Amino acid sequence: PSIQSVAPNRGGTGGGTELSVTGKGFVAQSIVLVGGKPAKFVKLVDPTTLECKTPPGEANKMVDVVVQNPDGKEATSRRAFLFDPRYG
């Protein structure tokens, strides 16, 4: 897989931000990690888009977003998401 973009690029520290990851090579049962923690409700929209909800995270911390396919292959978007306390 590969990641082209992560949107939005910031959300609240309590988690639950709806995240859209676009790229290619995504499959059913892909896992999304935000700051090393699994995202919830990961949904494969199509092979280029995954949607999920972010886990809780540490305030003001920029974290990596990783997509792991069931075959063990993964893609990383470095420092792609900011846990911003202004968003809850």
Residue pairs with C-beta under 8 A, 6 or more apart in sequence:
1 23
1 24
1 25
1 26
1 27
1 30
1 67
1 69
1 73
1 74
1 75
2 23
2 24
2 25
2 75
3 21
3 22
3 23
3 65
3 67
3 75
3 76
3 77
3 80
4 22
4 23
4 24
5 21
5 22
5 23
5 77
6 19
6 20
6 21
6 22
6 65
6 77
6 80
6 81
7 19
7 20
7 22
8 17
8 19
9 80
9 81
9 82
10 81
10 82
10 83
10 84
10 87
11 17
11 19
11 54
11 81
11 82
11 83
11 84
11 87
12 83
12 84
12 85
12 87
12 88
13 56
13 57
13 58
13 59
13 83
13 84
13 85
13 87
13 88
14 56
14 88
15 40
15 53
15 54
15 55
15 56
15 57
16 53
16 54
17 53
17 54
17 87
18 51
18 52
18 53
19 32
19 34
19 39
19 51
19 52
19 53
19 54
19 65
19 81
20 49
20 50
20 51
21 32
21 49
21 50
21 51
21 52
21 65
21 67
21 77
22 48
22 49
23 48
23 67
23 75
24 47
24 48
25 47
25 69
25 73
25 75
26 44
26 46
26 47
26 48
26 49
26 50
26 67
26 69
27 44
27 47
27 69
27 70
28 44
29 69
29 70
30 42
30 44
30 50
30 67
30 68
30 69
30 70
31 38
31 39
31 42
31 67
31 68
32 38
32 39
32 42
32 50
32 52
32 65
32 66
32 67
32 68
33 39
33 64
33 65
33 66
33 67
33 68
34 54
34 55
34 57
34 63
34 65
34 81
35 55
35 57
35 58
35 61
35 63
35 64
35 81
35 83
36 63
36 64
37 55
37 56
37 57
38 55
39 52
39 53
39 54
39 55
40 52
40 53
40 55
41 51
41 52
41 53
42 50
42 51
42 52
43 50
43 51
43 52
44 50
45 51
50 67
54 81
57 63
57 83
58 83
59 83
59 84
59 85
60 82
60 83
60 84
60 85
61 82
61 83
62 79
62 80
62 81
62 82
63 79
63 80
63 81
63 82
63 83
64 76
64 77
64 78
64 79
64 80
65 76
65 77
65 80
65 81
66 74
66 75
66 76
66 77
67 74
67 75
68 74
